[in-house]
Amino acid sequence: MLDRLRWAGPAAVGWSAAVVATAASVNPQFSWLHGALSELGAPGATAPWVYDGGLVVAGALIVLYSLYLAAAARHWVEAYGAACFGLAGVFLALVGVYHAGTYPHDFVSEWFFTQAALGAAVWGVGELLTGRRRGAGYVALAVGAEAAAAIVPWPSVALVESFGALAVCAFALLVFGEERRLGPPRGRRPEPHAVGPSVPPERA
């Protein structure tokens, strides 16, 4: 079962891309250079349920993926990073529940990106603690994405949100590929055969 949850990561990436593309296609008034993605699910948008409902499903997929990551963790710090990433999925689902124009919308939207970055960074630290140097790349991805989002003068909220979403997707897919190479989650690896001197059978 846990092996199947691994596929929730790429599923969340593909689903999210399809949701945004579909919502944008039915809202020709939406502008990538002047608007915000949340406009696709706001009252007055065409079929806002496509975007809002899609985010709820995407958030659920991220939570399922985080369960796999927690089981695959090789250090408790990695497990903590997986928990942070799962919490990001909860906030993403809440973005769909509290659409643009509602009081909690800005809070849950900002905390989705914050929790996702925290999860990626902590997971990377956990990998470094187990001797996997690739963890430094996850830390750099998280810190670099947050810094770029804050420093770069983005022309619109939609573009900076898309940039942040791409960073989250990159982390999910990179870890997916790495875990496929490393093997099944902890606790499901085959036990090594006992090594010891062979004992000849007793003679009758």
C-alpha positions as CSV (number, residue, x, y, z in Angstrom):
1,M,0.0,0.0,0.0
2,L,2.8,2.4,0.9
3,D,4.5,1.8,-2.4
4,R,1.3,2.9,-4.2
5,L,1.2,6.1,-2.2
6,R,4.5,7.0,-3.8
7,W,2.6,7.8,-7.0
8,A,0.5,10.4,-5.2
9,G,3.5,12.8,-5.7
10,P,3.6,12.9,-9.5
11,A,-0.2,12.6,-9.5
12,A,-0.5,15.8,-7.5
13,V,1.8,17.6,-10.0
14,G,-0.1,16.5,-13.1
15,W,-3.5,17.1,-11.5
16,S,-2.5,20.6,-10.4
17,A,-1.2,21.5,-13.8
18,A,-4.4,20.3,-15.4
19,V,-6.6,22.2,-12.9
20,V,-4.9,25.5,-13.5
21,A,-4.8,25.0,-17.3
22,T,-8.5,24.1,-17.4
23,A,-9.6,27.0,-15.0
24,A,-7.6,29.5,-17.0
25,S,-9.0,28.2,-20.3
26,V,-12.6,28.8,-19.2
27,N,-11.7,32.3,-17.9
28,P,-10.4,34.2,-20.9
29,Q,-10.4,37.4,-18.8
30,F,-7.7,36.0,-16.6
31,S,-4.3,37.7,-17.1
32,W,-1.0,36.0,-16.1
33,L,0.7,39.3,-16.1
34,H,-1.8,41.3,-14.0
35,G,-3.9,38.8,-12.0
36,A,-3.6,36.2,-9.3
37,L,-4.3,32.5,-9.6
38,S,-7.0,32.8,-6.8
39,E,-9.1,34.8,-9.2
40,L,-9.8,31.5,-11.0
41,G,-11.8,30.3,-8.0
42,A,-13.3,33.6,-6.8
43,P,-17.0,34.5,-7.0
44,G,-17.7,35.8,-10.4
45,A,-15.2,33.5,-12.2
46,T,-16.5,31.0,-14.7
47,A,-16.8,27.6,-13.1
48,P,-14.9,28.5,-9.9
49,W,-15.5,25.0,-8.6
50,V,-12.9,23.7,-11.1
51,Y,-10.1,25.6,-9.4
52,D,-11.3,25.4,-5.9
53,G,-12.3,21.8,-6.0
54,G,-9.1,20.9,-7.9
55,L,-7.0,22.5,-5.1
56,V,-8.8,20.3,-2.5
57,V,-8.0,17.2,-4.4
58,A,-4.4,18.3,-5.0
59,G,-4.0,19.0,-1.3
60,A,-5.3,15.5,-0.5
61,L,-2.8,14.0,-2.9
62,I,0.1,15.9,-1.2
63,V,-1.0,14.6,2.2
64,L,-1.0,11.0,0.8
65,Y,2.4,11.6,-0.7
66,S,3.7,12.9,2.6
67,L,2.6,9.6,4.3
68,Y,4.8,7.7,1.9
69,L,7.7,10.1,2.5
70,A,7.3,9.6,6.3
71,A,7.4,5.9,5.9
72,A,10.4,6.1,3.5
73,A,12.4,8.4,5.9
74,R,15.8,7.2,6.9
75,H,16.1,9.7,9.7
76,W,13.7,11.3,12.1
77,V,14.5,14.7,10.6
78,E,13.3,13.5,7.2
79,A,10.1,12.3,8.8
80,Y,9.6,15.7,10.3
81,G,10.1,17.2,6.9
82,A,7.5,14.9,5.4
83,A,5.1,16.0,8.1
84,C,5.7,19.7,7.2
85,F,5.1,18.8,3.6
86,G,1.9,17.1,4.5
87,L,0.7,20.1,6.4
88,A,1.4,22.1,3.2
89,G,-1.1,19.8,1.5
90,V,-3.7,20.7,4.2
91,F,-3.2,24.4,3.6
92,L,-3.5,23.9,-0.2
93,A,-6.8,22.2,0.3
94,L,-7.9,25.0,2.6
95,V,-7.1,27.5,-0.2
96,G,-9.8,25.7,-2.2
97,V,-12.2,25.9,0.7
98,Y,-11.5,29.5,1.5
99,H,-11.5,31.0,-1.9
100,A,-10.4,34.6,-2.8
101,G,-12.5,37.2,-1.0
102,T,-12.8,35.2,2.3
103,Y,-11.0,36.2,5.4
104,P,-8.7,33.2,5.8
105,H,-7.7,33.0,2.1
106,D,-4.4,35.0,2.3
107,F,-3.3,33.2,5.4
108,V,-3.8,29.7,4.1
109,S,-2.3,30.6,0.7
110,E,0.9,32.0,2.2
111,W,1.2,29.1,4.6
112,F,1.0,26.6,1.9
113,F,4.1,27.9,0.3
114,T,5.8,28.4,3.6
115,Q,5.1,24.9,4.8
116,A,6.1,23.4,1.5
117,A,9.5,25.2,1.6
118,L,10.0,24.2,5.2
119,G,9.2,20.6,4.4
120,A,11.7,20.5,1.5
121,A,14.4,22.2,3.5
122,V,14.0,19.9,6.5
123,W,13.9,16.8,4.3
124,G,17.1,18.0,2.7
125,V,18.8,18.4,6.1
126,G,17.6,14.9,7.0
127,E,19.3,13.5,3.9
128,L,22.5,15.3,4.7
129,L,22.4,13.7,8.2
130,T,22.3,10.3,6.5
131,G,25.2,11.1,4.3
132,R,23.3,11.8,1.1
133,R,24.7,15.0,-0.3
134,R,21.8,15.5,-2.6
135,G,20.0,16.9,0.5
136,A,21.9,20.1,0.0
137,G,20.1,20.6,-3.3
138,Y,16.7,20.4,-1.6
139,V,17.8,22.9,1.0
140,A,19.0,25.2,-1.7
141,L,15.8,24.7,-3.7
142,A,13.6,25.7,-0.7
143,V,15.7,28.7,0.4
144,G,16.3,29.9,-3.1
145,A,12.6,29.7,-4.1
146,E,11.6,31.6,-0.9
147,A,14.3,34.3,-1.5
148,A,13.4,34.7,-5.2
149,A,9.7,35.0,-4.4
150,A,10.5,37.8,-1.9
151,I,13.3,39.7,-3.8
152,V,12.4,39.5,-7.5
153,P,10.0,42.2,-8.6
154,W,7.4,39.9,-10.1
155,P,4.9,41.7,-12.4
156,S,2.0,39.8,-11.0
157,V,0.9,37.6,-8.1
158,A,0.0,34.9,-10.6
159,L,3.6,34.6,-11.8
160,V,5.1,34.5,-8.3
161,E,2.5,31.9,-7.3
162,S,3.3,29.8,-10.4
163,F,7.0,30.1,-9.6
164,G,6.4,28.8,-6.1
165,A,4.2,26.0,-7.3
166,L,6.9,24.9,-9.8
167,A,9.4,24.7,-6.9
168,V,7.0,22.6,-4.9
169,C,6.5,20.3,-7.9
170,A,10.2,20.1,-8.5
171,F,10.8,18.9,-5.0
172,A,8.0,16.3,-5.2
173,L,9.3,14.9,-8.5
174,L,13.0,14.9,-7.5
175,V,12.3,13.0,-4.2
176,F,10.0,10.6,-6.1
177,G,12.8,9.8,-8.5
178,E,15.4,9.4,-5.7
179,E,13.2,7.1,-3.6
180,R,12.5,4.9,-6.7
181,R,16.3,4.3,-7.0
182,L,16.8,3.8,-3.2
183,G,14.2,1.1,-2.9
184,P,11.1,0.4,-0.9
185,P,10.2,2.3,2.3
186,R,11.8,1.6,5.7
187,G,10.4,-1.5,7.3
188,R,9.5,-3.2,4.1
189,R,13.0,-4.1,2.9
190,P,13.8,-7.8,2.9
191,E,15.7,-9.0,5.9
192,P,19.3,-10.0,5.3
193,H,20.0,-13.7,5.5
194,A,21.8,-14.8,8.6
195,V,25.5,-15.3,8.2
196,G,27.2,-18.0,10.1
197,P,29.0,-21.3,9.9
198,S,27.0,-24.1,8.3
199,V,26.2,-27.0,10.6
200,P,26.5,-30.5,8.9
201,P,23.5,-32.8,9.4
202,E,23.8,-35.4,12.1
203,R,24.7,-38.9,11.0
204,A,22.3,-41.6,11.7
